Amino acid sequence: MMLPLRKNIAEMTGYVPGFQPEESGWIKLNTNENPYPPSPKVVEAITAEIANGGENLRKYPDAGSKEARRVAAELYGVDPSWVVMANGSDELLNNLIRAFADAGDEIGYVHPSYSYYATLAEIQGAKIRTFGLTDDFRIADFPERYEGKIFFLTSPNAPLGFGFDNEYIAELAERCAGILVVDEAYVDFTNVSAMELVKKYENIVVTRTLSKSYSLAGMRLGLAVAHPEVIESLDKIRDHYHLDRLALVAATAALQDQNYLQTTVARICETRDWFSAELRKLGYCVKPSQTNYIFAEPSDADGKQVYDALFAGKILVRYFSDPLLTHGIRISIGTRDEMEQTLAVITETG
Ligand SMILES: Cc1ncc(COP(=O)(O)O)c(C=O)c1O
């Protein structure tokens, strides 16, 4: 049957998320999940929400996510009108494109970074322009005035792990005629954030996820902070009940438990720094990472061989077939024990 599909949907391939093995026994270091459980307060909040035989589940959730927004706003020092919650930060990236880039309009992003921006642009029928990186991690050939509707800046960068400084981000905001989205999915693993710039630049949108540092990938939670006019547009086009009751109480409890966040983040960063140093001793090039993963380059620049050796040992990491990235692998940071096992296989591989 000939489906009456839009041409761009018929022609696109669709995004392929990181592999999730069904059987147990794998050490999973391929999708930057957190190796520690979420805050116990999250579990308490979810348990309370399903008490009395799930009585609360009968009713729709709060369409405005008011409590979660209030807590996020307090955390970031803004009014709740500057915050929107989301069903994962992917939902925000999607809605930003839907709100700001019409079919035929251009969006831009750094290559390599998060390739889902391209998939979302393809769905919308927007044009895609990518920019490379210079050796000192600046955007190559970025125009004095970038006229695209949206520029996505992943900071810290995925998969390379370095972050852009605020002075540079402010300069980019001034050079962007449209919206500058700073995708801070991994920012809790560093201490530089563009959040303060939102107040000064009306075209900056900072997106965050609770999937990584808060260990809630399974709940699908994200948020954006931006000027209220941007937030209003995002509110207008989102599904009204995009967050269910369990996600809402989980978000509120997680954001409120900053002590737990700091403790687990510190453990991951400590393991990351130890693991990076060990790989360097083996001759790997490992750039300093501001995230919960590292991009590791073996001396023979053959990322696939290391990926295969780890896969044979039931350790999943991420190998990208993108020619810019085949010389290395991205390894998410797990527990110290998981990383010791990973190091043992890499050492054997030679
Ligand atoms: C750079 C970047 N942005 C956004 C996301 C999406 O995160 P979420 O789970 O909140 O949709 C990811 C997930 O891997 C990511 O790496």
The ligand as an SDF file (V2000), in Angstrom:
LIG
                    3D

 16 16  0  0  0  0  0  0  0  0999 V2000
   23.4320   15.8040   24.5750 C   0  0  0  0  0  0  0  0  0  0  0  0
   22.1430   15.1650   24.9200 C   0  0  0  0  0  0  0  0  0  0  0  0
   21.0280   15.9040   24.9320 N   0  0  0  0  0  0  0  0  0  0  0  0
   19.8320   15.3870   25.2370 C   0  0  0  0  0  0  0  0  0  0  0  0
   19.7050   14.0430   25.5540 C   0  0  0  0  0  0  0  0  0  0  0  0
   18.3290   13.4980   25.8290 C   0  0  0  0  0  0  0  0  0  0  0  0
   18.1380   13.2670   27.1710 O   0  0  0  0  0  0  0  0  0  0  0  0
   16.7150   12.8590   27.7470 P   0  0  0  0  0  0  0  0  0  0  0  0
   16.8900   11.5000   28.3210 O   0  0  0  0  0  0  0  0  0  0  0  0
   16.4120   13.8840   28.7860 O   0  0  0  0  0  0  0  0  0  0  0  0
   15.7200   12.9060   26.6500 O   0  0  0  0  0  0  0  0  0  0  0  0
   20.8370   13.2240   25.5580 C   0  0  0  0  0  0  0  0  0  0  0  0
   20.7090   11.7970   25.8700 C   0  0  0  0  0  0  0  0  0  0  0  0
   21.5810   10.9970   25.7350 O   0  0  0  0  0  0  0  0  0  0  0  0
   22.0850   13.7980   25.2320 C   0  0  0  0  0  0  0  0  0  0  0  0
   23.2040   13.0590   25.1950 O   0  0  0  0  0  0  0  0  0  0  0  0
  1  2  1  0
  2  3  1  0
  2 15  2  0
  3  4  2  0
  4  5  1  0
  5  6  1  0
  5 12  2  0
  6  7  1  0
  7  8  1  0
  8  9  2  0
  8 10  1  0
  8 11  1  0
 12 13  1  0
 12 15  1  0
 13 14  2  0
 15 16  1  0
M  END
$$$$
